[in-house]
Amino acid sequence: MIKYEIIIYWSNEDNAFIAEVPELPGCMADGGTYQEALANAEIIINEWIETATSLNRPIPLPIGRLKFA
């Protein structure tokens, strides 16, 4: 279950929805629809965690709402 905050917004420049995961540096995804961006973000979060684990890097705990606002 994904517990990280995901911020989704429309990007005119990319002509797509962008989903950022501020608690995981560099973790972001996009999609043609809001739902697609969210689904892609969930995939990327899991891949980010798998990569960090394989590299023995720390994985930040989910902090939650408004920490980065």
One Martini backbone bead per residue (centre of mass of N, CA, C, O) as a GRO file, in nm:
protein
   69
    1MET     BB    1   0.095   0.038   0.024
    2ILE     BB    2   0.056   0.366  -0.039
    3LYS     BB    3   0.196   0.652   0.178
    4TYR     BB    4   0.267   0.866  -0.015
    5GLU     BB    5   0.283   1.168  -0.129
    6ILE     BB    6   0.080   1.301  -0.405
    7ILE     BB    7   0.137   1.533  -0.665
    8ILE     BB    8  -0.109   1.671  -0.890
    9TYR     BB    9  -0.059   1.819  -1.221
   10TRP     BB   10  -0.082   2.039  -1.478
   11SER     BB   11   0.107   2.049  -1.794
   12ASN     BB   12   0.148   2.244  -2.064
   13GLU     BB   13   0.435   2.168  -2.159
   14ASP     BB   14   0.361   1.840  -2.152
   15ASN     BB   15   0.063   1.759  -2.185
   16ALA     BB   16   0.030   1.668  -1.867
   17PHE     BB   17   0.026   1.484  -1.594
   18ILE     BB   18   0.184   1.537  -1.278
   19ALA     BB   19   0.366   1.317  -1.047
   20GLU     BB   20   0.471   1.385  -0.721
   21VAL     BB   21   0.729   1.269  -0.472
   22PRO     BB   22   0.873   1.449  -0.225
   23GLU     BB   23   0.993   1.212  -0.031
   24LEU     BB   24   1.121   1.114  -0.319
   25PRO     BB   25   1.381   1.181  -0.483
   26GLY     BB   26   1.287   1.208  -0.825
   27CYS     BB   27   0.986   1.120  -0.792
   28MET     BB   28   0.814   1.068  -1.105
   29ALA     BB   29   0.519   1.122  -1.316
   30ASP     BB   30   0.295   1.050  -1.591
   31GLY     BB   31  -0.014   1.154  -1.776
   32GLY     BB   32  -0.310   1.194  -1.963
   33THR     BB   33  -0.431   1.137  -1.683
   34TYR     BB   34  -0.488   1.139  -1.360
   35GLN     BB   35  -0.503   0.828  -1.323
   36GLU     BB   36  -0.243   0.762  -1.478
   37ALA     BB   37  -0.049   0.923  -1.300
   38LEU     BB   38  -0.111   0.767  -1.041
   39ALA     BB   39  -0.037   0.482  -1.140
   40ASN     BB   40   0.256   0.555  -1.219
   41ALA     BB   41   0.345   0.647  -0.936
   42GLU     BB   42   0.312   0.373  -0.797
   43ILE     BB   43   0.526   0.231  -0.964
   44ILE     BB   44   0.766   0.427  -0.905
   45ILE     BB   45   0.778   0.389  -0.605
   46ASN     BB   46   0.853   0.091  -0.610
   47GLU     BB   47   1.112   0.132  -0.780
   48TRP     BB   48   1.256   0.324  -0.590
   49ILE     BB   49   1.270   0.127  -0.349
   50GLU     BB   50   1.420  -0.103  -0.492
   51THR     BB   51   1.672   0.062  -0.564
   52ALA     BB   52   1.751   0.156  -0.281
   53THR     BB   53   1.784  -0.127  -0.168
   54SER     BB   54   2.006  -0.231  -0.372
   55LEU     BB   55   2.196   0.034  -0.270
   56ASN     BB   56   2.171   0.088   0.039
   57ARG     BB   57   1.951   0.304   0.079
   58PRO     BB   58   1.760   0.517   0.220
   59ILE     BB   59   1.413   0.514   0.332
   60PRO     BB   60   1.176   0.718   0.358
   61LEU     BB   61   0.937   0.809   0.556
   62PRO     BB   62   0.624   0.884   0.581
   63ILE     BB   63   0.493   1.202   0.666
   64GLY     BB   64   0.285   1.378   0.500
   65ARG     BB   65   0.084   1.626   0.521
   66LEU     BB   66   0.221   1.951   0.450
   67LYS     BB   67   0.534   1.936   0.461
   68PHE     BB   68   0.568   2.069   0.145
   69ALA     BB   69   0.361   2.331   0.139
   0.00000   0.00000   0.00000
